[in-house]
């Protein structure tokens, strides 16, 4: 007997939930090694030290570091972390690179209000250029903001000039045969003669008479003198005034007086662009001297401060010279980043200290652009001195590089201390309750207290922001210092940033149809971000308190009340105020958050009053 299919009556379709993006494993630690992997692997993941011993030998430093990592209680396994061995390539050739600055985030609407922006930018260690009167009102995208900056940079070339001393007009009115020599752009001298000033009554009249006689330059009146400007721009542009050959020589003290010459400058050798979600200023020069430095503007609206380009958030990366030899640390990390995830980085070998510690600093600069931590340990007593490696890292605000001073007998002993420290610090399970930690006063299994630590060295470590491991009353303790930010602050902020990214991505991806570009749709995103901040309260990163910064978002009183009550506040620009260009790009309105860090108590001062 033939039958009809049941789907003619009841039709069922199954819609599977889309796969969510997983939170980054912030308890994963890589050890970059000069040892070769047993089968030539690019990397090997371990969850105990036995596998490391089997692959690299129990005498290898990478095994000893693995022991230090897994010996801690708690350690990276507490939060499902792992230890990954990454062999550096023994021989590579790396081309030279450009230096650049990265600004993490910019707000288009803030820039669009600026008509008189200014900022100073220097390239390659040279003199800063003052870019002024920058108008962003026509910028409709963040790429447009970068284009406005580029236009200001392209217009930064200057012409050579000569400025006279103070002019006395009455000295000129009797001159009917004035002359002077002028040399433009390092060329040949030209005589300007037959200048008749008998009809002049103002400084502007004198400037007009001279300007009419000039070729290749202009003359204009200033407040009390004359300004000669070459018609060309750039380094070869110049104006040199010399004595007249006939008639009345105007170079004398009664006429032009003392002269001030300024050579022209080429346009600032920097390119502004919006790259990978960041505003980037890149030097046009290759090599280790390639760099970009940003500082405060000198007039109008200073763009170097909030709410524009916050200098505290600017990441500077020095250019690198071409290199041949063992793969440098930064190149190993860049090569392996797409292949395996790691949140912390250790090394099992001495890094090249030549070229002013270029290998360490290049890696440190790159790590500052990543949501990762680099551990650099040193056992030399000079590492804490002002102007040396740790101090340079502090001055660059490279807080993602954690400096550790441990004056054990060998450089290896310091690196083992770093391995233990990293595992203890990165053991946080951020989904737990009260799980965030400080490294202050923690003990490290398998590591002896520093045998050479003194009060003097401890104070030096405090000044440069290097953590130490010493003994206090017979108890081994980590001393954690904040001159380059405290470890837990940096680590927790990395979690917060990555957790917000994942929450936003998963919210958009898991929508069965779409999240509409409406106030209700924005609330869906805000709810996802609020859940992350609530987790931050639960794990102890965020806590209620007083808002002490001058910057506020949304309604100031509502924000301060929220901070005082729950420790966080979220504000989204109303959908009705979103620009049409951003709406057409299907962006959510700009969302801002304020949080109050719970912090940690490290020390206490006590004063006791005694009444006999």
C-alpha distance (Angstrom), angle and dihedral (degrees) to the residues before:
residue distance angle dihedral
X1 . . .
X2 3.80 . .
X3 3.81 117.7 .
X4 3.76 134.2 -163.6
X5 3.80 117.8 -119.4
X6 3.80 115.7 -100.9
X7 3.80 89.6 -129.7
X8 3.79 86.9 75.4
X9 3.78 86.3 68.7
X10 3.81 106.0 25.4
X11 3.80 115.6 23.4
X12 3.80 116.8 -172.5
X13 3.81 126.8 -170.6
X14 3.82 121.6 -173.4
X15 3.78 118.8 -144.0
X16 3.81 110.2 -165.2
X17 3.76 118.6 -148.8
X18 3.80 110.1 -105.9
X19 3.78 116.8 -109.5
X20 3.78 111.1 -97.1
X21 3.78 126.1 -134.5
X22 3.79 110.1 -105.9
X23 3.79 122.9 -126.9
X24 3.80 112.3 -102.5
X25 3.82 113.1 -94.8
X26 3.78 98.9 -115.7
X27 3.82 90.9 -179.4
X28 3.81 93.1 67.2
X29 3.81 116.3 110.8
X30 3.80 126.2 -169.9
X31 3.78 124.2 -156.1
X32 3.81 113.2 -157.1
X33 3.77 107.1 -148.4
X34 3.78 138.3 -174.0
X35 3.81 88.5 -146.4
X36 3.80 117.1 104.2
X37 3.80 117.4 -116.7
X38 3.83 111.7 -114.1
X39 3.81 94.6 -115.0
X40 3.79 99.3 23.9
X41 3.81 93.8 -96.9
X42 3.80 118.1 167.1
X43 3.79 89.2 -135.4
X44 3.82 141.1 -6.5
X45 3.82 125.8 -154.3
X46 3.82 120.5 -143.7
X47 3.78 135.3 -175.4
X48 3.81 96.4 -173.9
X49 3.81 135.0 28.6
X50 3.81 95.5 -116.4
X51 3.79 92.7 77.8
X52 3.81 90.0 50.4
X53 3.82 90.4 53.0
X54 3.79 91.0 49.0
X55 3.80 92.5 51.0
X56 3.81 102.8 36.7
X57 3.81 104.8 17.7
X58 3.78 131.3 -104.1
X59 3.82 91.2 -96.3
X60 3.79 93.3 58.1
X61 3.79 119.7 105.1
X62 3.78 92.2 -131.4
X63 3.82 88.5 61.4
X64 3.81 91.0 49.3
X65 3.80 89.5 50.8
X66 3.80 90.4 49.9
X67 3.81 89.2 53.5
X68 3.81 89.9 51.8
X69 3.81 90.6 48.8
X70 3.82 97.0 49.6
X71 3.82 95.3 38.6
X72 3.81 94.3 69.0
X73 3.81 122.1 100.7
X74 2.96 108.1 -117.6
X75 3.81 101.6 17.3
X76 3.79 138.5 167.0
X77 3.83 91.5 -70.4
X78 3.82 88.6 67.5
X79 3.80 89.1 74.0
X80 3.84 94.9 34.6
X81 3.79 93.0 -95.8
X82 3.77 129.2 155.2
X83 3.79 142.5 -155.1
X84 3.81 116.3 -120.8
X85 3.79 125.0 -165.0
X86 3.81 113.5 -147.6
X87 3.82 116.3 -173.2
X88 3.80 114.3 -148.1
X89 3.78 114.9 -132.1
X90 3.84 111.0 -101.6
X91 3.82 95.7 -138.8
X92 3.80 129.4 22.0
X93 3.80 140.8 153.2
X94 3.80 114.4 -140.9
X95 3.83 123.2 -171.8
X96 3.80 121.9 -131.8
X97 3.80 117.7 -88.3
X98 3.79 138.0 -150.9
X99 3.80 125.4 -109.3
X100 3.80 116.7 -123.8
X101 3.80 147.0 167.6
X102 3.80 124.3 -130.3
X103 3.80 125.4 -155.3
X104 3.79 108.0 -158.1
X105 3.82 100.8 -146.6
X106 3.81 137.9 -2.9
X107 3.80 131.7 -168.4
X108 3.82 112.3 -133.3
X109 3.80 93.7 -159.0
X110 3.80 92.5 56.2
X111 3.81 91.7 52.3
X112 3.80 93.5 46.9
X113 3.81 89.4 65.7
X114 3.83 92.8 57.9
X115 3.80 120.5 98.5
X116 3.81 99.9 156.5
X117 3.79 105.5 38.9
X118 3.78 121.8 162.2
X119 3.79 135.8 -175.1
X120 3.80 138.3 161.5
X121 3.81 118.8 -127.0
X122 3.80 126.9 -179.1
X123 3.79 126.2 -170.0
X124 3.80 127.6 -151.9
X125 3.78 95.4 -7.3
X126 3.81 93.0 -57.0
X127 3.79 132.3 129.8
X128 3.79 114.5 -57.8
X129 3.80 118.8 -109.0
X130 3.78 116.0 -137.2
X131 3.80 108.5 -137.4
X132 3.81 108.6 -163.8
X133 3.81 142.1 176.7
X134 3.80 92.5 26.1
X135 3.80 110.6 174.5
X136 3.82 117.7 -156.9
X137 3.81 99.8 172.1
X138 3.81 92.3 107.8
X139 3.83 93.7 51.5
X140 3.80 108.9 108.7
X141 3.81 98.6 172.5
X142 3.79 137.3 31.5
X143 3.81 86.1 -106.6
X144 3.80 85.9 56.6
X145 3.81 89.7 55.1
X146 3.81 88.8 54.7
X147 3.81 89.8 48.7
X148 3.82 91.2 53.4
X149 3.80 89.7 51.7
X150 3.81 89.5 49.3
X151 3.78 92.0 51.3
X152 3.81 89.8 52.8
X153 3.80 89.6 49.3
X154 3.80 92.4 49.2
X155 3.81 89.0 51.2
X156 3.79 93.7 51.2
X157 3.81 96.8 92.7
X158 3.81 111.6 111.4
X159 3.80 135.8 -155.6
X160 3.78 126.8 -124.8
X161 3.80 115.2 -100.3
X162 3.79 143.3 -170.4
X163 3.81 120.8 -156.4
X164 3.79 122.9 -163.5
X165 3.76 127.2 -142.6
X166 3.79 121.2 -103.9
X167 3.82 110.6 -46.9
X168 3.81 122.5 -137.3
X169 3.80 104.7 -153.9
X170 3.83 94.5 -158.8
X171 3.82 89.8 61.1
X172 3.82 89.4 62.8
X173 3.80 100.8 45.6
X174 3.82 93.5 79.6
X175 3.83 93.2 48.8
X176 3.81 116.2 101.4
X177 3.82 98.9 157.8
X178 3.81 105.1 42.4
X179 3.80 119.9 162.2
X180 3.80 141.9 173.2
X181 3.79 138.7 166.5
X182 3.81 123.3 -113.8
X183 3.81 129.6 -168.2
X184 3.79 116.4 -166.1
X185 3.80 127.5 -161.3
X186 3.82 94.5 -10.2
X187 3.83 90.5 -59.8
X188 3.80 130.5 124.2
X189 3.77 124.4 -52.2
X190 3.81 118.2 -98.8
X191 3.79 123.0 -161.4
X192 3.81 118.4 -133.6
X193 3.80 109.3 -161.9
X194 3.82 144.9 159.0
X195 3.80 93.6 52.1
X196 3.81 109.7 168.0
X197 3.81 113.8 -160.4
X198 3.83 98.1 165.1
X199 3.79 91.7 110.4
X200 3.84 95.2 45.8
X201 3.79 118.4 112.5
X202 3.85 102.1 165.4
X203 3.77 139.8 39.4
X204 3.80 88.1 -110.4
X205 3.85 89.3 57.8
X206 3.81 90.6 54.1
X207 3.83 91.0 49.0
X208 3.82 91.5 49.7
X209 3.83 93.1 50.9
X210 3.83 91.7 50.5
X211 3.80 93.7 42.2
X212 3.83 91.3 54.5
X213 3.81 89.7 57.2
X214 3.80 96.9 47.4
X215 3.81 126.9 97.5
X216 3.82 119.0 -166.3
X217 3.80 94.7 9.7
X218 3.80 142.0 55.3
X219 3.78 134.5 -134.1
X220 3.79 124.2 -152.1
X221 3.77 136.6 168.5
X222 3.80 120.6 -103.7
X223 3.80 126.5 -169.7
X224 3.81 92.8 -67.6
X225 3.80 107.0 -12.3
X226 3.80 146.3 35.6
X227 3.78 128.9 -83.7
X228 3.83 119.1 -153.3
X229 3.83 114.1 -164.3
X230 3.80 128.7 -173.6
X231 3.80 116.6 -126.7
X232 3.80 90.1 -131.5
X233 3.81 129.2 72.8
X234 3.78 133.6 -148.2
X235 3.79 138.5 54.6
X236 3.83 93.9 -45.2
X237 3.79 93.4 54.0
X238 3.82 114.6 108.1
X239 3.80 143.7 142.0
X240 3.82 120.9 -146.7
X241 3.81 119.4 -179.3
X242 3.81 119.7 -156.5
X243 3.81 140.3 174.8
X244 3.77 120.9 -60.6
X245 3.82 116.4 -113.7
X246 3.82 98.0 -148.3
X247 3.78 139.9 27.2
X248 3.81 118.1 -0.2
X249 3.78 112.2 -2.7
X250 3.83 106.6 -135.1
X251 3.80 93.8 -165.5
X252 3.78 91.8 82.2
X253 3.80 126.0 105.0
X254 3.81 91.8 -101.6
X255 3.80 91.3 61.8
X256 3.82 124.2 20.3
X257 3.81 94.2 5.1
X258 3.81 119.4 -176.7
X259 3.80 115.0 3.1
X260 3.81 130.4 -144.6
X261 3.80 116.8 -158.2
X262 3.82 125.4 -162.8
X263 3.78 122.2 -176.6
X264 3.80 120.3 -138.2
X265 3.80 123.7 -104.7
X266 3.77 132.2 -138.5
X267 3.79 117.2 -116.7
X268 3.80 114.0 -80.8
X269 3.80 107.4 -81.6
X270 3.78 95.6 -128.6
X271 3.81 134.5 108.9
X272 3.80 121.6 -147.9
X273 3.81 118.0 -154.4
X274 3.79 141.6 148.6
X275 3.83 104.4 -114.9
X276 3.82 128.1 175.9
X277 3.79 92.5 -17.0
X278 3.81 95.1 -48.2
X279 3.79 136.1 97.3
X280 3.80 105.3 -118.1
X281 3.81 131.3 -168.4
X282 3.82 109.7 -162.9
X283 3.78 128.0 -170.5
X284 3.81 115.4 -123.5
X285 3.82 90.6 -138.5
X286 3.79 125.8 85.8
X287 3.80 126.1 -139.8
X288 3.77 143.8 44.3
X289 3.82 93.2 -48.1
X290 3.80 91.6 55.9
X291 3.80 112.0 112.8
X292 3.80 145.0 135.0
X293 3.82 124.9 -141.2
X294 3.82 124.8 -170.8
X295 3.79 124.5 -160.6
X296 3.79 139.8 167.4
X297 3.81 121.0 -58.8
X298 3.78 119.5 -115.1
X299 3.81 102.6 -139.6
X300 3.79 143.0 18.9
X301 3.80 115.7 5.2
X302 3.80 110.9 0.0
X303 3.81 104.9 -135.2
X304 3.81 94.4 -167.9
X305 3.81 93.4 79.1
X306 3.78 137.5 63.5
X307 2.98 131.5 -42.6
X308 3.82 87.9 31.6
X309 3.83 121.1 35.3
X310 3.79 107.7 -8.7
X311 3.82 104.9 -152.3
X312 3.81 90.2 -154.4
X313 3.80 89.2 65.0
X314 3.81 96.9 44.9
X315 3.81 113.3 115.7
X316 3.82 115.4 -152.3
X317 3.80 121.3 -157.8
X318 3.79 119.5 -170.8
X319 3.79 119.1 -139.5
X320 3.79 118.7 -111.5
X321 3.78 132.0 -135.9
X322 3.79 120.9 -124.3
X323 3.80 109.9 -82.8
X324 3.80 139.0 -163.3
X325 3.81 123.6 -173.6
X326 3.81 137.5 52.2
X327 3.77 110.7 5.2
X328 3.77 108.9 -92.4
X329 3.79 119.6 -125.0
X330 3.80 96.0 -109.2
X331 3.80 91.6 50.8
X332 3.80 91.7 49.7
X333 3.79 90.7 51.9
X334 3.80 93.9 47.1
X335 3.81 91.1 48.0
X336 3.79 93.9 49.3
X337 3.80 100.0 40.2
X338 3.85 93.8 88.6
X339 3.81 92.1 45.6
X340 3.79 106.0 50.8
X341 3.78 134.2 9.0
X342 3.80 119.7 -121.4
X343 3.80 129.9 164.1
X344 3.81 99.4 -170.3
X345 3.80 131.0 41.5
X346 3.82 129.4 -152.3
X347 3.82 129.1 172.2
X348 3.80 129.1 -148.0
X349 3.81 97.8 -155.8
X350 3.78 143.2 52.5
X351 3.78 112.0 -83.2
X352 3.79 119.8 -135.7
X353 3.81 107.7 -87.2
X354 3.82 95.4 -172.0
X355 3.81 123.3 107.5
X356 3.82 90.3 37.7
X357 3.81 94.5 -54.6
X358 3.80 91.1 -53.6
X359 3.83 94.2 163.6
X360 3.79 92.9 55.9
X361 3.79 95.6 40.7
X362 3.80 94.7 46.0
X363 3.80 89.4 52.8
X364 3.80 90.7 44.3
X365 3.80 92.0 51.9
X366 3.80 91.9 50.1
X367 3.80 93.3 46.4
X368 3.80 88.9 55.4
X369 3.81 87.7 64.4
X370 3.81 91.2 52.4
X371 3.80 134.0 67.9
X372 3.80 89.6 -115.7
X373 3.82 140.7 98.8
X374 3.80 127.9 -126.1
X375 3.81 118.8 -158.4
X376 3.81 115.9 -150.5
X377 3.81 116.4 -177.4
X378 3.80 125.8 -173.5
X379 3.80 132.8 -175.0
X380 3.81 97.4 -171.1
X381 3.80 114.5 110.2
X382 3.81 90.5 -137.2
X383 3.83 94.3 60.4
X384 3.81 89.6 89.2
X385 3.80 96.1 50.9
X386 3.78 120.5 115.1
X387 3.80 111.4 -92.0
X388 3.81 94.6 18.7
X389 3.81 128.3 113.3
X390 3.81 101.2 -71.5
X391 3.79 92.0 43.6
X392 3.81 91.1 49.8
X393 3.81 90.0 52.2
X394 3.81 89.2 50.2
X395 3.81 93.4 47.8
X396 3.81 90.0 51.4
X397 3.83 89.0 52.6
X398 3.81 88.6 -126.6
X399 3.78 92.2 161.1
X400 3.81 92.8 163.3
X401 3.81 87.1 70.9
X402 3.79 109.0 78.8
X403 3.80 111.2 -154.1
X404 3.81 117.4 -152.1
X405 3.80 124.6 -171.3
X406 3.80 114.8 -158.8
X407 3.79 117.9 158.6
X408 3.77 98.5 -158.4
X409 3.81 122.6 146.6
X410 3.83 95.8 -88.0
X411 3.78 140.7 25.9
X412 3.80 86.5 -114.5
X413 3.79 91.6 60.7
X414 3.80 89.5 57.0
X415 3.81 91.5 49.6
X416 3.82 90.5 50.9
X417 3.78 89.1 53.1
X418 3.82 87.6 52.1
X419 3.81 91.0 52.0
X420 3.81 92.1 52.4
X421 3.81 91.6 44.9
X422 3.82 92.4 49.6
X423 3.80 93.7 51.1
X424 3.80 93.1 47.8
X425 3.79 92.0 47.0
X426 3.80 96.2 45.2
X427 3.80 94.4 48.2
X428 3.81 94.1 97.4
X429 3.80 119.4 128.9
X430 3.80 97.8 -155.5
X431 3.82 93.5 -165.9
X432 3.81 90.2 61.9
X433 3.79 130.7 89.6
X434 3.81 117.6 -95.5
X435 3.79 91.4 -11.3
X436 3.81 102.0 134.3
X437 3.79 111.3 102.3
X438 3.76 145.7 -170.4
X439 3.81 121.4 -130.3
X440 3.80 90.5 -137.5
X441 3.84 111.9 122.1
X442 3.81 94.7 -2.3
X443 3.81 119.1 145.2
X444 3.79 122.2 -134.2
X445 3.80 119.6 -141.9
X446 3.85 116.3 -131.2
X447 3.84 91.7 15.8
X448 3.81 122.9 105.9
X449 3.81 118.3 -143.8
X450 3.80 113.1 -93.6
X451 3.84 105.9 -82.2
X452 3.82 94.1 -152.8
X453 3.80 103.5 40.3
X454 3.80 113.6 130.1
X455 3.79 135.1 175.3
X456 3.80 88.9 -102.6
X457 3.81 93.8 52.2
X458 3.79 90.6 43.9
X459 3.81 90.2 55.0
X460 3.82 90.6 48.9
X461 3.81 89.3 50.9
X462 3.79 89.4 51.8
X463 3.81 91.0 52.2
X464 3.82 94.9 52.8
X465 3.81 96.1 36.3
X466 3.81 97.9 -114.0
X467 3.80 117.4 148.5
X468 3.82 118.6 -134.2
X469 3.83 139.8 -163.6
X470 3.76 115.6 -138.4
X471 3.81 141.0 136.0
X472 3.78 129.0 -92.9
X473 3.80 117.0 -171.6
X474 3.79 88.6 -17.0
X475 3.81 92.9 -53.1
X476 3.84 116.4 117.7
X477 3.81 110.1 -130.7
X478 3.78 142.1 171.2
X479 3.78 113.3 -123.2
X480 3.80 107.4 -150.3
X481 3.80 119.6 -160.8
X482 3.79 130.9 -169.5
X483 3.80 107.0 -151.6
X484 3.83 86.7 110.2
X485 3.84 91.6 29.8
X486 3.78 122.8 -80.2
X487 3.80 116.4 -80.1
X488 3.79 95.0 -118.5
X489 3.81 93.2 50.7
X490 3.82 91.9 55.2
X491 3.81 94.3 42.6
X492 3.81 93.6 46.9
X493 3.81 92.7 48.6
X494 3.81 89.4 52.4
X495 3.81 88.5 54.1
X496 3.81 91.9 48.0
X497 3.80 93.6 50.1
X498 3.80 95.2 47.1
X499 3.81 92.8 42.7
X500 3.81 91.3 53.3
X501 3.81 90.6 48.5
X502 3.80 92.3 51.0
X503 3.81 92.9 44.6
X504 3.79 92.3 51.5
X505 3.81 93.1 45.8
X506 3.80 94.5 48.1
X507 3.80 92.1 47.1
X508 3.79 91.5 55.3
X509 3.80 94.0 41.5
X510 3.80 98.2 47.2
X511 3.81 95.3 52.6
X512 3.80 105.3 116.9
X513 3.80 91.8 -142.1
X514 3.80 111.4 -3.6
X515 3.77 144.1 -56.4
X516 3.80 104.0 -110.2
X517 3.79 121.9 -127.3
X518 3.79 90.7 -115.3
X519 3.78 137.3 105.9
X520 3.82 88.8 -94.0
X521 3.79 90.9 51.3
X522 3.79 91.9 51.0
X523 3.80 89.0 51.7
X524 3.82 89.0 59.0
X525 3.80 89.7 58.2
X526 3.79 92.4 44.0
X527 3.83 89.7 52.8
X528 3.81 90.3 54.5
X529 3.80 91.7 49.8
X530 3.81 91.3 45.0
X531 3.81 89.7 55.9
X532 3.83 89.1 57.4
X533 3.80 92.2 50.1
X534 3.81 89.9 47.9
X535 3.80 87.8 54.0
X536 3.80 87.4 51.9
X537 3.79 88.6 56.6
X538 3.80 91.5 48.5
X539 3.81 95.2 49.3
X540 3.81 92.0 47.3
X541 3.78 101.2 -109.9
X542 3.83 95.1 110.3
X543 3.79 127.7 41.1
X544 3.78 139.1 168.5
X545 3.79 115.0 -90.2
X546 3.80 146.5 122.8
X547 3.81 121.4 -53.1
X548 3.83 106.8 -128.6
X549 3.80 102.7 171.3
X550 3.83 119.7 100.2
X551 3.83 91.3 -132.2
X552 3.80 117.0 90.0
X553 3.81 133.0 177.8
X554 3.79 129.7 -147.2
X555 3.77 113.8 -16.8
X556 3.83 104.4 0.8
X557 3.81 95.7 -146.6
X558 3.79 93.6 45.5
X559 3.81 89.5 49.4
X560 3.82 94.0 49.3
X561 3.80 91.2 47.4
X562 3.81 90.6 51.9
X563 3.81 92.0 48.8
X564 3.80 90.1 49.4
X565 3.81 91.7 48.5
X566 3.83 107.2 37.5
X567 3.80 105.7 0.7
X568 3.80 98.7 -114.0
X569 3.80 143.4 66.9
X570 3.82 133.4 -170.2
X571 3.79 125.6 -158.6
X572 3.82 127.6 -177.4
X573 3.79 123.2 -167.0
X574 3.83 105.6 -110.6
X575 3.79 111.4 -96.5
X576 3.82 88.8 -125.3
X577 3.82 89.9 62.3
X578 3.80 96.1 50.9
X579 3.80 115.2 117.3
X580 3.78 117.2 -109.4
X581 3.80 92.2 -123.5
X582 3.82 92.0 56.9
X583 3.78 90.8 44.7
X584 3.79 90.2 53.3
X585 3.81 88.3 52.4
X586 3.83 87.8 54.0
X587 3.78 93.9 -122.4
X588 3.77 123.3 155.9
X589 3.80 114.0 -116.1
X590 3.79 114.0 -90.0
X591 3.81 110.2 -76.0
X592 3.81 122.1 -155.4
X593 3.78 128.8 -169.5
X594 3.78 134.0 -166.9
X595 3.80 122.4 -163.6
X596 3.79 134.8 178.6
X597 3.79 113.4 -138.8
X598 3.80 115.6 -133.3
X599 3.81 90.1 -142.1
X600 3.80 121.0 -172.5
X601 3.80 137.0 -101.9
X602 3.81 110.3 -118.2
X603 3.80 103.1 165.2
X604 3.80 140.2 12.6
X605 3.81 134.9 -152.9
X606 3.80 117.8 -151.6
X607 3.79 130.7 -166.6
X608 3.80 116.7 -172.2
X609 3.82 121.9 -163.9
X610 3.80 113.3 -154.8
X611 3.77 123.1 -160.6
X612 3.80 111.7 -161.9
